Amino acid sequence: MSADQRKEALGFALDEKEIAQFATYMADMHEVQAIVLSAASFSTNELLGKNLFADIMNDNVRRSTLFWVLDNTFYEIFYYFYQKYATDHEKMQKYLRHHKDTWIVNMRNDAFHRAQEQLTNPKNQIDFNHYFTDIFIPVAQQLATEITNFKDQK
């Protein structure tokens, strides 16, 4: 669409830079969703099976594996953004590495809180697609925002 066609269709002007930023954001979120759904599928098939979520949380091995999958998913998302945007930017690398520990602690706290909420009714069946998406899409959005803000400061 041309700029005039966009303005007519949307009711406001939309800069080319904003379109490019949105397209990049959507492509990044698509990659993140693939990572998240892969982790959720593993958790559903290998950890949950026909059991209840409470069974996973009461079994030390499966509970530890679940939280390992959560950590691993965080690192996959983090390094996706790191490799894509920070490899040529030393200051951004330092910035992302500096904040990584805070972000993973926040993710772990969120995951634990959500697990505790699930356990309030131990007979509920968990949907790991929903559980992982609710945890990791905000993480990815925060990373995308931090990277955009960092790039805009230059």
N, CA, C and O atoms as a GROMACS GRO file, in nm:
protein
  616
    1MET      N    1   0.083  -0.119   0.000
    1MET     CA    2   0.000   0.000   0.000
    1MET      C    3   0.088   0.125   0.000
    1MET      O    4   0.196   0.128   0.059
    2SER      N    5   0.040   0.223  -0.065
    2SER     CA    6   0.110   0.352  -0.061
    2SER      C    7   0.075   0.422   0.070
    2SER      O    8  -0.015   0.380   0.142
    3ALA      N    9   0.148   0.528   0.098
    3ALA     CA   10   0.124   0.604   0.221
    3ALA      C   11  -0.018   0.661   0.223
    3ALA      O   12  -0.083   0.662   0.327
    4ASP      N   13  -0.066   0.709   0.109
    4ASP     CA   14  -0.202   0.764   0.101
    4ASP      C   15  -0.308   0.655   0.121
    4ASP      O   16  -0.409   0.677   0.188
    5GLN      N   17  -0.285   0.538   0.062
    5GLN     CA   18  -0.379   0.427   0.078
    5GLN      C   19  -0.385   0.381   0.224
    5GLN      O   20  -0.493   0.351   0.276
    6ARG      N   21  -0.269   0.376   0.289
    6ARG     CA   22  -0.266   0.338   0.430
    6ARG      C   23  -0.342   0.438   0.515
    6ARG      O   24  -0.420   0.400   0.603
    7LYS      N   25  -0.320   0.565   0.488
    7LYS     CA   26  -0.388   0.668   0.565
    7LYS      C   27  -0.539   0.660   0.546
    7LYS      O   28  -0.615   0.675   0.642
    8GLU      N   29  -0.581   0.635   0.425
    8GLU     CA   30  -0.724   0.622   0.398
    8GLU      C   31  -0.783   0.498   0.466
    8GLU      O   32  -0.892   0.504   0.523
    9ALA      N   33  -0.712   0.388   0.460
    9ALA     CA   34  -0.761   0.262   0.518
    9ALA      C   35  -0.760   0.266   0.670
    9ALA      O   36  -0.852   0.215   0.734
   10LEU      N   37  -0.656   0.325   0.729
   10LEU     CA   38  -0.641   0.324   0.875
   10LEU      C   39  -0.702   0.447   0.941
   10LEU      O   40  -0.742   0.440   1.058
   11GLY      N   41  -0.709   0.557   0.870
   11GLY     CA   42  -0.759   0.679   0.929
   11GLY      C   43  -0.649   0.766   0.988
   11GLY      O   44  -0.676   0.873   1.043
   12PHE      N   45  -0.524   0.721   0.977
   12PHE     CA   46  -0.410   0.798   1.024
   12PHE      C   47  -0.288   0.758   0.943
   12PHE      O   48  -0.283   0.651   0.883
   13ALA      N   49  -0.189   0.846   0.943
   13ALA     CA   50  -0.066   0.820   0.868
   13ALA      C   51   0.020   0.720   0.943
   13ALA      O   52   0.028   0.722   1.066
   14LEU      N   53   0.084   0.634   0.869
   14LEU     CA   54   0.173   0.532   0.926
   14LEU      C   55   0.304   0.536   0.850
   14LEU      O   56   0.310   0.509   0.730
   15ASP      N   57   0.409   0.568   0.921
   15ASP     CA   58   0.542   0.583   0.863
   15ASP      C   59   0.597   0.446   0.820
   15ASP      O   60   0.567   0.344   0.880
   16GLU      N   61   0.678   0.446   0.715
   16GLU     CA   62   0.742   0.324   0.666
   16GLU      C   63   0.826   0.257   0.775
   16GLU      O   64   0.830   0.135   0.785
   17LYS      N   65   0.894   0.339   0.856
   17LYS     CA   66   0.977   0.285   0.964
   17LYS      C   67   0.892   0.206   1.064
   17LYS      O   68   0.935   0.102   1.113
   18GLU      N   69   0.772   0.256   1.093
   18GLU     CA   70   0.683   0.185   1.185
   18GLU      C   71   0.634   0.054   1.126
   18GLU      O   72   0.620  -0.045   1.198
   19ILE      N   73   0.610   0.053   0.997
   19ILE     CA   74   0.568  -0.071   0.930
   19ILE      C   75   0.681  -0.173   0.936
   19ILE      O   76   0.658  -0.290   0.965
   20ALA      N   77   0.802  -0.128   0.908
   20ALA     CA   78   0.917  -0.219   0.912
   20ALA      C   79   0.939  -0.271   1.054
   20ALA      O   80   0.968  -0.389   1.072
   21GLN      N   81   0.926  -0.185   1.153
   21GLN     CA   82   0.943  -0.227   1.292
   21GLN      C   83   0.837  -0.329   1.331
   21GLN      O   84   0.867  -0.427   1.398
   22PHE      N   85   0.712  -0.306   1.290
   22PHE     CA   86   0.603  -0.399   1.321
   22PHE      C   87   0.625  -0.533   1.251
   22PHE      O   88   0.602  -0.638   1.311
   23ALA      N   89   0.669  -0.530   1.126
   23ALA     CA   90   0.694  -0.654   1.053
   23ALA      C   91   0.805  -0.734   1.120
   23ALA      O   92   0.796  -0.856   1.131
   24THR      N   93   0.910  -0.665   1.164
   24THR     CA   94   1.020  -0.731   1.234
   24THR      C   95   0.971  -0.790   1.366
   24THR      O   96   1.005  -0.903   1.401
   25TYR      N   97   0.892  -0.713   1.438
   25TYR     CA   98   0.835  -0.759   1.566
   25TYR      C   99   0.751  -0.886   1.544
   25TYR      O  100   0.764  -0.983   1.620
   26MET      N  101   0.666  -0.885   1.443
   26MET     CA  102   0.581  -1.000   1.417
   26MET      C  103   0.664  -1.123   1.377
   26MET      O  104   0.633  -1.234   1.419
   27ALA      N  105   0.769  -1.103   1.299
   27ALA     CA  106   0.856  -1.214   1.261
   27ALA      C  107   0.928  -1.270   1.384
   27ALA      O  108   0.940  -1.392   1.399
   28ASP      N  109   0.974  -1.181   1.471
   28ASP     CA  110   1.039  -1.227   1.594
   28ASP      C  111   0.942  -1.304   1.682
   28ASP      O  112   0.978  -1.408   1.737
   29MET      N  113   0.820  -1.255   1.696
   29MET     CA  114   0.722  -1.323   1.780
   29MET      C  115   0.683  -1.459   1.722
   29MET      O  116   0.651  -1.552   1.796
   30HIS      N  117   0.687  -1.470   1.589
   30HIS     CA  118   0.660  -1.599   1.526
   30HIS      C  119   0.770  -1.699   1.563
   30HIS      O  120   0.741  -1.815   1.594
   31GLU      N  121   0.894  -1.655   1.560
   31GLU     CA  122   1.006  -1.741   1.600
   31GLU      C  123   0.994  -1.780   1.747
   31GLU      O  124   1.016  -1.896   1.784
   32VAL      N  125   0.960  -1.684   1.831
   32VAL     CA  126   0.944  -1.710   1.974
   32VAL      C  127   0.831  -1.811   1.996
   32VAL      O  128   0.845  -1.903   2.076
   33GLN      N  129   0.721  -1.794   1.925
   33GLN     CA  130   0.608  -1.886   1.940
   33GLN      C  131   0.649  -2.029   1.903
   33GLN      O  132   0.604  -2.124   1.966
   34ALA      N  133   0.734  -2.045   1.802
   34ALA     CA  134   0.782  -2.178   1.765
   34ALA      C  135   0.863  -2.239   1.879
   34ALA      O  136   0.849  -2.358   1.908
   35ILE      N  137   0.948  -2.159   1.943
   35ILE     CA  138   1.027  -2.207   2.057
   35ILE      C  139   0.935  -2.246   2.172
   35ILE      O  140   0.951  -2.353   2.232
   36VAL      N  141   0.839  -2.161   2.201
   36VAL     CA  142   0.747  -2.183   2.314
   36VAL      C  143   0.662  -2.307   2.291
   36VAL      O  144   0.647  -2.390   2.382
   37LEU      N  145   0.606  -2.321   2.173
   37LEU     CA  146   0.520  -2.436   2.147
   37LEU      C  147   0.599  -2.567   2.144
   37LEU      O  148   0.546  -2.672   2.179
   38SER      N  149   0.724  -2.561   2.102
   38SER     CA  150   0.810  -2.679   2.107
   38SER      C  151   0.832  -2.724   2.251
   38SER      O  152   0.822  -2.842   2.282
   39ALA      N  153   0.863  -2.628   2.339
   39ALA     CA  154   0.883  -2.661   2.481
   39ALA      C  155   0.754  -2.712   2.544
   39ALA      O  156   0.756  -2.805   2.624
   40ALA      N  157   0.642  -2.650   2.507
   40ALA     CA  158   0.513  -2.694   2.561
   40ALA      C  159   0.478  -2.835   2.514
   40ALA      O  160   0.426  -2.915   2.590
   41SER      N  161   0.508  -2.863   2.389
   41SER     CA  162   0.481  -2.996   2.335
   41SER      C  163   0.566  -3.101   2.406
   41SER      O  164   0.515  -3.208   2.442
   42PHE      N  165   0.693  -3.071   2.427
   42PHE     CA  166   0.779  -3.163   2.502
   42PHE      C  167   0.722  -3.188   2.641
   42PHE      O  168   0.713  -3.302   2.685
   43SER      N  169   0.684  -3.083   2.708
   43SER     CA  170   0.631  -3.096   2.845
   43SER      C  171   0.502  -3.175   2.847
   43SER      O  172   0.479  -3.256   2.938
   44THR      N  173   0.418  -3.152   2.750
   44THR     CA  174   0.291  -3.225   2.743
   44THR      C  175   0.314  -3.373   2.717
   44THR      O  176   0.256  -3.458   2.784
   45ASN      N  177   0.398  -3.403   2.619
   45ASN     CA  178   0.418  -3.542   2.579
   45ASN      C  179   0.510  -3.621   2.671
   45ASN      O  180   0.485  -3.738   2.698
   46GLU      N  181   0.615  -3.558   2.720
   46GLU     CA  182   0.715  -3.631   2.798
   46GLU      C  183   0.694  -3.622   2.949
   46GLU      O  184   0.731  -3.715   3.021
   47LEU      N  185   0.637  -3.514   2.997
   47LEU     CA  186   0.621  -3.497   3.141
   47LEU      C  187   0.478  -3.524   3.188
   47LEU      O  188   0.456  -3.593   3.288
   48LEU      N  189   0.383  -3.469   3.117
   48LEU     CA  190   0.244  -3.478   3.161
   48LEU      C  191   0.179  -3.609   3.122
   48LEU      O  192   0.126  -3.682   3.206
   49GLY      N  193   0.182  -3.640   2.994
   49GLY     CA  194   0.115  -3.761   2.947
   49GLY      C  195  -0.032  -3.759   2.985
   49GLY      O  196  -0.103  -3.664   2.955
   50LYS      N  197  -0.077  -3.864   3.052
   50LYS     CA  198  -0.216  -3.873   3.096
   50LYS      C  199  -0.231  -3.836   3.244
   50LYS      O  200  -0.337  -3.856   3.303
   51ASN      N  201  -0.124  -3.783   3.301
   51ASN     CA  202  -0.125  -3.748   3.443
   51ASN      C  203  -0.178  -3.607   3.466
   51ASN      O  204  -0.201  -3.531   3.371
   52LEU      N  205  -0.197  -3.574   3.590
   52LEU     CA  206  -0.236  -3.439   3.628
   52LEU      C  207  -0.111  -3.355   3.656
   52LEU      O  208  -0.004  -3.409   3.681
   53PHE      N  209  -0.128  -3.224   3.651
   53PHE     CA  210  -0.017  -3.135   3.680
   53PHE      C  211   0.035  -3.157   3.822
   53PHE      O  212   0.155  -3.149   3.846
   54ALA      N  213  -0.055  -3.186   3.914
   54ALA     CA  214  -0.014  -3.211   4.053
   54ALA      C  215   0.081  -3.331   4.061
   54ALA      O  216   0.170  -3.334   4.145
   55ASP      N  217   0.061  -3.430   3.973
   55ASP     CA  218   0.151  -3.546   3.970
   55ASP      C  219   0.293  -3.504   3.931
   55ASP      O  220   0.391  -3.556   3.985
   56ILE      N  221   0.304  -3.412   3.836
   56ILE     CA  222   0.436  -3.363   3.795
   56ILE      C  223   0.502  -3.290   3.912
   56ILE      O  224   0.619  -3.312   3.942
   57MET      N  225   0.426  -3.204   3.977
   57MET     CA  226   0.482  -3.122   4.084
   57MET      C  227   0.516  -3.205   4.208
   57MET      O  228   0.598  -3.162   4.290
   58ASN      N  229   0.456  -3.320   4.222
   58ASN     CA  230   0.486  -3.407   4.337
   58ASN      C  231   0.598  -3.506   4.308
   58ASN      O  232   0.645  -3.576   4.398
   59ASP      N  233   0.642  -3.512   4.185
   59ASP     CA  234   0.751  -3.601   4.146
   59ASP      C  235   0.877  -3.516   4.125
   59ASP      O  236   0.881  -3.431   4.036
   60ASN      N  237   0.979  -3.539   4.207
   60ASN     CA  238   1.100  -3.456   4.202
   60ASN      C  239   1.164  -3.451   4.063
   60ASN      O  240   1.207  -3.345   4.019
   61VAL      N  241   1.170  -3.564   3.996
   61VAL     CA  242   1.237  -3.570   3.866
   61VAL      C  243   1.158  -3.491   3.762
   61VAL      O  244   1.216  -3.410   3.689
   62ARG      N  245   1.029  -3.514   3.754
   62ARG     CA  246   0.948  -3.442   3.654
   62ARG      C  247   0.937  -3.293   3.687
   62ARG      O  248   0.938  -3.210   3.596
   63ARG      N  249   0.926  -3.258   3.813
   63ARG     CA  250   0.922  -3.116   3.851
   63ARG      C  251   1.053  -3.048   3.812
   63ARG      O  252   1.052  -2.939   3.755
   64SER      N  253   1.165  -3.111   3.844
   64SER     CA  254   1.295  -3.054   3.808
   64SER      C  255   1.310  -3.042   3.657
   64SER      O  256   1.365  -2.944   3.607
   65THR      N  257   1.262  -3.142   3.585
   65THR     CA  258   1.268  -3.138   3.439
   65THR      C  259   1.183  -3.024   3.384
   65THR      O  260   1.224  -2.955   3.291
   66LEU      N  261   1.064  -3.005   3.442
   66LEU     CA  262   0.978  -2.894   3.398
   66LEU      C  263   1.049  -2.760   3.415
   66LEU      O  264   1.048  -2.677   3.325
   67PHE      N  265   1.110  -2.740   3.530
   67PHE     CA  266   1.177  -2.613   3.552
   67PHE      C  267   1.306  -2.601   3.470
   67PHE      O  268   1.348  -2.490   3.437
   68TRP      N  269   1.367  -2.713   3.437
   68TRP     CA  270   1.480  -2.710   3.343
   68TRP      C  271   1.430  -2.668   3.205
   68TRP      O  272   1.495  -2.588   3.138
   69VAL      N  273   1.316  -2.720   3.163
   69VAL     CA  274   1.259  -2.682   3.033
   69VAL      C  275   1.226  -2.533   3.032
   69VAL      O  276   1.248  -2.465   2.932
   70LEU      N  277   1.172  -2.483   3.142
   70LEU     CA  278   1.142  -2.340   3.151
   70LEU      C  279   1.270  -2.257   3.136
   70LEU      O  280   1.273  -2.160   3.060
   71ASP      N  281   1.375  -2.294   3.209
   71ASP     CA  282   1.503  -2.222   3.198
   71ASP      C  283   1.557  -2.231   3.056
   71ASP      O  284   1.601  -2.131   2.999
   72ASN      N  285   1.554  -2.350   2.999
   72ASN     CA  286   1.606  -2.370   2.864
   72ASN      C  287   1.528  -2.287   2.762
   72ASN      O  288   1.587  -2.230   2.670
   73THR      N  289   1.398  -2.279   2.779
   73THR     CA  290   1.315  -2.199   2.689
   73THR      C  291   1.350  -2.051   2.701
   73THR      O  292   1.359  -1.980   2.601
   74PHE      N  293   1.371  -2.006   2.824
   74PHE     CA  294   1.414  -1.867   2.843
   74PHE      C  295   1.544  -1.841   2.767
   74PHE      O  296   1.555  -1.743   2.693
   75TYR      N  297   1.642  -1.929   2.785
   75TYR     CA  298   1.771  -1.909   2.719
   75TYR      C  299   1.760  -1.916   2.568
   75TYR      O  300   1.830  -1.842   2.498
   76GLU      N  301   1.674  -2.002   2.515
   76GLU     CA  302   1.655  -2.007   2.370
   76GLU      C  303   1.602  -1.875   2.318
   76GLU      O  304   1.648  -1.824   2.216
   77ILE      N  305   1.504  -1.819   2.390
   77ILE     CA  306   1.447  -1.690   2.348
   77ILE      C  307   1.549  -1.579   2.364
   77ILE      O  308   1.567  -1.496   2.275
   78PHE      N  309   1.616  -1.578   2.478
   78PHE     CA  310   1.716  -1.474   2.504
   78PHE      C  311   1.824  -1.476   2.396
   78PHE      O  312   1.857  -1.372   2.340
   79TYR      N  313   1.879  -1.593   2.366
   79TYR     CA  314   1.987  -1.601   2.269
   79TYR      C  315   1.939  -1.583   2.126
   79TYR      O  316   2.018  -1.546   2.038
   80TYR      N  317   1.812  -1.607   2.100
   80TYR     CA  318   1.757  -1.573   1.969
   80TYR      C  319   1.771  -1.422   1.946
   80TYR      O  320   1.824  -1.378   1.844
   81PHE      N  321   1.724  -1.344   2.043
   81PHE     CA  322   1.734  -1.198   2.031
   81PHE      C  323   1.879  -1.151   2.036
   81PHE      O  324   1.919  -1.061   1.963
   82TYR      N  325   1.957  -1.212   2.123
   82TYR     CA  326   2.098  -1.175   2.138
   82TYR      C  327   2.173  -1.195   2.007
   82TYR      O  328   2.244  -1.105   1.962
   83GLN      N  329   2.156  -1.311   1.945
   83GLN     CA  330   2.225  -1.342   1.819
   83GLN      C  331   2.175  -1.253   1.705
   83GLN      O  332   2.253  -1.211   1.620
   84LYS      N  333   2.048  -1.226   1.704
   84LYS     CA  334   1.991  -1.149   1.594
   84LYS      C  335   2.027  -1.001   1.602
   84LYS      O  336   2.052  -0.937   1.499
   85TYR      N  337   2.029  -0.945   1.723
   85TYR     CA  338   2.043  -0.801   1.734
   85TYR      C  339   2.172  -0.751   1.799
   85TYR      O  340   2.209  -0.636   1.778
   86ALA      N  341   2.240  -0.834   1.877
   86ALA     CA  342   2.351  -0.781   1.956
   86ALA      C  343   2.489  -0.826   1.910
   86ALA      O  344   2.588  -0.779   1.965
   87THR      N  345   2.498  -0.913   1.814
   87THR     CA  346   2.630  -0.967   1.778
   87THR      C  347   2.726  -0.859   1.729
   87THR      O  348   2.848  -0.871   1.747
   88ASP      N  349   2.674  -0.754   1.668
   88ASP     CA  350   2.760  -0.647   1.617
   88ASP      C  351   2.758  -0.522   1.705
   88ASP      O  352   2.816  -0.420   1.669
   89HIS      N  353   2.693  -0.531   1.820
   89HIS     CA  354   2.678  -0.415   1.908
   89HIS      C  355   2.729  -0.450   2.048
   89HIS      O  356   2.657  -0.509   2.129
   90GLU      N  357   2.852  -0.414   2.074
   90GLU     CA  358   2.915  -0.450   2.201
   90GLU      C  359   2.840  -0.394   2.321
   90GLU      O  360   2.826  -0.462   2.423
   91LYS      N  361   2.791  -0.271   2.311
   91LYS     CA  362   2.718  -0.210   2.423
   91LYS      C  363   2.586  -0.282   2.448
   91LYS      O  364   2.545  -0.302   2.562
   92MET      N  365   2.518  -0.322   2.340
   92MET     CA  366   2.393  -0.396   2.356
   92MET      C  367   2.420  -0.533   2.417
   92MET      O  368   2.342  -0.579   2.500
   93GLN      N  369   2.528  -0.598   2.378
   93GLN     CA  370   2.564  -0.728   2.437
   93GLN      C  371   2.580  -0.713   2.587
   93GLN      O  372   2.525  -0.792   2.664
   94LYS      N  373   2.653  -0.612   2.627
   94LYS     CA  374   2.677  -0.589   2.769
   94LYS      C  375   2.546  -0.559   2.841
   94LYS      O  376   2.522  -0.610   2.951
   95TYR      N  377   2.463  -0.478   2.781
   95TYR     CA  378   2.334  -0.443   2.839
   95TYR      C  379   2.246  -0.568   2.858
   95TYR      O  380   2.190  -0.588   2.966
   96LEU      N  381   2.236  -0.649   2.755
   96LEU     CA  382   2.152  -0.769   2.764
   96LEU      C  383   2.207  -0.869   2.865
   96LEU      O  384   2.131  -0.926   2.944
   97ARG      N  385   2.338  -0.891   2.863
   97ARG     CA  386   2.398  -0.983   2.961
   97ARG      C  387   2.378  -0.932   3.103
   97ARG      O  388   2.355  -1.012   3.194
   98HIS      N  389   2.387  -0.802   3.122
   98HIS     CA  390   2.371  -0.743   3.255
   98HIS      C  391   2.229  -0.766   3.310
   98HIS      O  392   2.212  -0.788   3.429
   99HIS      N  393   2.129  -0.759   3.223
   99HIS     CA  394   1.990  -0.773   3.267
   99HIS      C  395   1.937  -0.916   3.262
   99HIS      O  396   1.830  -0.945   3.316
  100LYS      N  397   2.011  -1.005   3.199
  100LYS     CA  398   1.965  -1.144   3.182
  100LYS      C  399   1.929  -1.210   3.315
  100LYS      O  400   1.825  -1.276   3.324
  101ASP      N  401   2.012  -1.194   3.417
  101ASP     CA  402   1.986  -1.259   3.545
  101ASP      C  403   1.856  -1.211   3.609
  101ASP      O  404   1.782  -1.290   3.668
  102THR      N  405   1.828  -1.084   3.598
  102THR     CA  406   1.703  -1.030   3.653
  102THR      C  407   1.584  -1.087   3.577
  102THR      O  408   1.484  -1.125   3.637
  103TRP      N  409   1.595  -1.092   3.444
  103TRP     CA  410   1.484  -1.140   3.363
  103TRP      C  411   1.455  -1.287   3.388
  103TRP      O  412   1.339  -1.328   3.390
  104ILE      N  413   1.560  -1.369   3.406
  104ILE     CA  414   1.533  -1.511   3.429
  104ILE      C  415   1.474  -1.534   3.568
  104ILE      O  416   1.390  -1.622   3.586
  105VAL      N  417   1.516  -1.456   3.665
  105VAL     CA  418   1.456  -1.467   3.799
  105VAL      C  419   1.308  -1.427   3.793
  105VAL      O  420   1.224  -1.493   3.854
  106ASN      N  421   1.277  -1.321   3.720
  106ASN     CA  422   1.137  -1.281   3.704
  106ASN      C  423   1.055  -1.390   3.635
  106ASN      O  424   0.941  -1.417   3.673
  107MET      N  425   1.115  -1.452   3.533
  107MET     CA  426   1.045  -1.561   3.463
  107MET      C  427   1.021  -1.678   3.557
  107MET      O  428   0.911  -1.734   3.559
  108ARG      N  429   1.122  -1.715   3.635
  108ARG     CA  430   1.107  -1.827   3.728
  108ARG      C  431   0.999  -1.798   3.832
  108ARG      O  432   0.919  -1.885   3.866
  109ASN      N  433   0.997  -1.676   3.883
  109ASN     CA  434   0.895  -1.639   3.981
  109ASN      C  435   0.756  -1.646   3.920
  109ASN      O  436   0.662  -1.695   3.983
  110ASP      N  437   0.742  -1.597   3.798
  110ASP     CA  438   0.613  -1.602   3.729
  110ASP      C  439   0.571  -1.747   3.705
  110ASP      O  440   0.455  -1.783   3.728
  111ALA      N  441   0.663  -1.830   3.660
  111ALA     CA  442   0.632  -1.971   3.634
  111ALA      C  443   0.592  -2.042   3.763
  111ALA      O  444   0.497  -2.121   3.764
  112PHE      N  445   0.664  -2.015   3.871
  112PHE     CA  446   0.631  -2.078   3.999
  112PHE      C  447   0.495  -2.032   4.048
  112PHE      O  448   0.415  -2.112   4.097
  113HIS      N  449   0.468  -1.902   4.037
  113HIS     CA  450   0.338  -1.848   4.079
  113HIS      C  451   0.224  -1.912   3.999
  113HIS      O  452   0.122  -1.951   4.055
  114ARG      N  453   0.243  -1.924   3.870
  114ARG     CA  454   0.140  -1.987   3.785
  114ARG      C  455   0.123  -2.135   3.819
  114ARG      O  456   0.012  -2.188   3.815
  115ALA      N  457   0.233  -2.202   3.852
  115ALA     CA  458   0.224  -2.343   3.892
  115ALA      C  459   0.146  -2.355   4.023
  115ALA      O  460   0.063  -2.444   4.038
  116GLN      N  461   0.173  -2.265   4.116
  116GLN     CA  462   0.100  -2.267   4.243
  116GLN      C  463  -0.049  -2.244   4.221
  116GLN      O  464  -0.132  -2.308   4.286
  117GLU      N  465  -0.084  -2.154   4.130
  117GLU     CA  466  -0.225  -2.129   4.098
  117GLU      C  467  -0.291  -2.255   4.042
  117GLU      O  468  -0.405  -2.286   4.074
  118GLN      N  469  -0.216  -2.327   3.957
  118GLN     CA  470  -0.269  -2.452   3.901
  118GLN      C  471  -0.295  -2.556   4.010
  118GLN      O  472  -0.389  -2.635   4.000
  119LEU      N  473  -0.213  -2.554   4.110
  119LEU     CA  474  -0.223  -2.655   4.216
  119LEU      C  475  -0.334  -2.625   4.316
  119LEU      O  476  -0.363  -2.710   4.401
  120THR      N  477  -0.398  -2.509   4.307
  120THR     CA  478  -0.509  -2.481   4.399
  120THR      C  479  -0.624  -2.578   4.374
  120THR      O  480  -0.700  -2.609   4.466
  121ASN      N  481  -0.637  -2.625   4.252
  121ASN     CA  482  -0.733  -2.731   4.221
  121ASN      C  483  -0.656  -2.843   4.153
  121ASN      O  484  -0.642  -2.843   4.030
  122PRO      N  485  -0.606  -2.939   4.232
  122PRO     CA  486  -0.518  -3.042   4.176
  122PRO      C  487  -0.582  -3.131   4.070
  122PRO      O  488  -0.511  -3.202   3.999
  123LYS      N  489  -0.713  -3.128   4.056
  123LYS     CA  490  -0.780  -3.211   3.955
  123LYS      C  491  -0.786  -3.143   3.818
  123LYS      O  492  -0.822  -3.206   3.719
  124ASN      N  493  -0.749  -3.014   3.813
  124ASN     CA  494  -0.747  -2.943   3.685
  124ASN      C  495  -0.638  -2.999   3.595
  124ASN      O  496  -0.529  -3.034   3.640
  125GLN      N  497  -0.670  -3.006   3.468
  125GLN     CA  498  -0.571  -3.047   3.369
  125GLN      C  499  -0.505  -2.922   3.314
  125GLN      O  500  -0.573  -2.825   3.282
  126ILE      N  501  -0.374  -2.922   3.304
  126ILE     CA  502  -0.302  -2.804   3.256
  126ILE      C  503  -0.287  -2.808   3.105
  126ILE      O  504  -0.269  -2.914   3.046
  127ASP      N  505  -0.293  -2.692   3.044
  127ASP     CA  506  -0.264  -2.676   2.902
  127ASP      C  507  -0.127  -2.609   2.893
  127ASP      O  508  -0.116  -2.488   2.913
  128PHE      N  509  -0.023  -2.688   2.865
  128PHE     CA  510   0.112  -2.634   2.862
  128PHE      C  511   0.132  -2.530   2.752
  128PHE      O  512   0.215  -2.440   2.766
  129ASN      N  513   0.056  -2.539   2.642
  129ASN     CA  514   0.066  -2.436   2.539
  129ASN      C  515   0.030  -2.299   2.599
  129ASN      O  516   0.100  -2.200   2.578
  130HIS      N  517  -0.078  -2.298   2.674
  130HIS     CA  518  -0.124  -2.174   2.738
  130HIS      C  519  -0.027  -2.131   2.848
  130HIS      O  520   0.008  -2.014   2.857
  131TYR      N  521   0.017  -2.225   2.930
  131TYR     CA  522   0.108  -2.198   3.041
  131TYR      C  523   0.239  -2.137   2.991
  131TYR      O  524   0.283  -2.033   3.041
  132PHE      N  525   0.301  -2.199   2.892
  132PHE     CA  526   0.428  -2.150   2.838
  132PHE      C  527   0.410  -2.018   2.764
  132PHE      O  528   0.494  -1.928   2.776
  133THR      N  529   0.301  -2.004   2.689
  133THR     CA  530   0.276  -1.880   2.617
  133THR      C  531   0.259  -1.764   2.714
  133THR      O  532   0.314  -1.656   2.693
  134ASP      N  533   0.182  -1.786   2.820
  134ASP     CA  534   0.160  -1.680   2.919
  134ASP      C  535   0.289  -1.638   2.988
  134ASP      O  536   0.304  -1.522   3.028
  135ILE      N  537   0.381  -1.728   3.002
  135ILE     CA  538   0.509  -1.696   3.066
  135ILE      C  539   0.605  -1.629   2.968
  135ILE      O  540   0.668  -1.529   3.003
  136PHE      N  541   0.617  -1.682   2.848
  136PHE     CA  542   0.727  -1.641   2.761
  136PHE      C  543   0.696  -1.533   2.659
  136PHE      O  544   0.789  -1.466   2.614
  137ILE      N  545   0.573  -1.512   2.622
  137ILE     CA  546   0.544  -1.402   2.531
  137ILE      C  547   0.577  -1.268   2.598
  137ILE      O  548   0.635  -1.181   2.532
  138PRO      N  549   0.542  -1.246   2.726
  138PRO     CA  550   0.586  -1.121   2.790
  138PRO      C  551   0.738  -1.108   2.798
  138PRO      O  552   0.791  -0.997   2.787
  139VAL      N  553   0.809  -1.219   2.818
  139VAL     CA  554   0.955  -1.215   2.819
  139VAL      C  555   1.006  -1.168   2.683
  139VAL      O  556   1.093  -1.081   2.675
  140ALA      N  557   0.952  -1.226   2.578
  140ALA     CA  558   0.995  -1.188   2.442
  140ALA      C  559   0.958  -1.043   2.411
  140ALA      O  560   1.036  -0.971   2.349
  141GLN      N  561   0.840  -1.001   2.456
  141GLN     CA  562   0.801  -0.862   2.433
  141GLN      C  563   0.894  -0.766   2.506
  141GLN      O  564   0.930  -0.661   2.454
  142GLN      N  565   0.933  -0.802   2.627
  142GLN     CA  566   1.026  -0.718   2.701
  142GLN      C  567   1.162  -0.711   2.631
  142GLN      O  568   1.220  -0.603   2.618
  143LEU      N  569   1.211  -0.824   2.586
  143LEU     CA  570   1.338  -0.823   2.512
  143LEU      C  571   1.329  -0.738   2.386
  143LEU      O  572   1.419  -0.660   2.357
  144ALA      N  573   1.220  -0.753   2.312
  144ALA     CA  574   1.203  -0.674   2.189
  144ALA      C  575   1.197  -0.526   2.222
  144ALA      O  576   1.256  -0.444   2.150
  145THR      N  577   1.127  -0.491   2.328
  145THR     CA  578   1.117  -0.350   2.369
  145THR      C  579   1.252  -0.296   2.412
  145THR      O  580   1.290  -0.185   2.374
  146GLU      N  581   1.324  -0.374   2.493
  146GLU     CA  582   1.456  -0.328   2.540
  146GLU      C  583   1.551  -0.308   2.423
  146GLU      O  584   1.627  -0.211   2.421
  147ILE      N  585   1.548  -0.397   2.327
  147ILE     CA  586   1.636  -0.385   2.211
  147ILE      C  587   1.597  -0.264   2.126
  147ILE      O  588   1.684  -0.190   2.080
  148THR      N  589   1.467  -0.244   2.105
  148THR     CA  590   1.422  -0.128   2.028
  148THR      C  591   1.460   0.001   2.099
  148THR      O  592   1.510   0.094   2.036
  149ASN      N  593   1.437   0.007   2.229
  149ASN     CA  594   1.474   0.126   2.306
  149ASN      C  595   1.624   0.150   2.302
  149ASN      O  596   1.669   0.265   2.292
  150PHE      N  597   1.701   0.043   2.310
  150PHE     CA  598   1.846   0.057   2.306
  150PHE      C  599   1.891   0.111   2.171
  150PHE      O  600   1.975   0.200   2.164
  151LYS      N  601   1.833   0.057   2.064
  151LYS     CA  602   1.869   0.102   1.930
  151LYS      C  603   1.827   0.247   1.906
  151LYS      O  604   1.896   0.322   1.838
  152ASP      N  605   1.713   0.287   1.964
  152ASP     CA  606   1.664   0.424   1.947
  152ASP      C  607   1.751   0.525   2.020
  152ASP      O  608   1.753   0.642   1.983
  153GLN      N  609   1.822   0.482   2.125
  153GLN     CA  610   1.907   0.572   2.202
  153GLN      C  611   2.032   0.612   2.124
  153GLN      O  612   2.091   0.717   2.149
  154LYS      N  613   2.072   0.529   2.031
  154LYS     CA  614   2.196   0.557   1.955
  154LYS      C  615   2.177   0.670   1.860
  154LYS      O  616   2.271   0.706   1.788
   0.00000   0.00000   0.00000
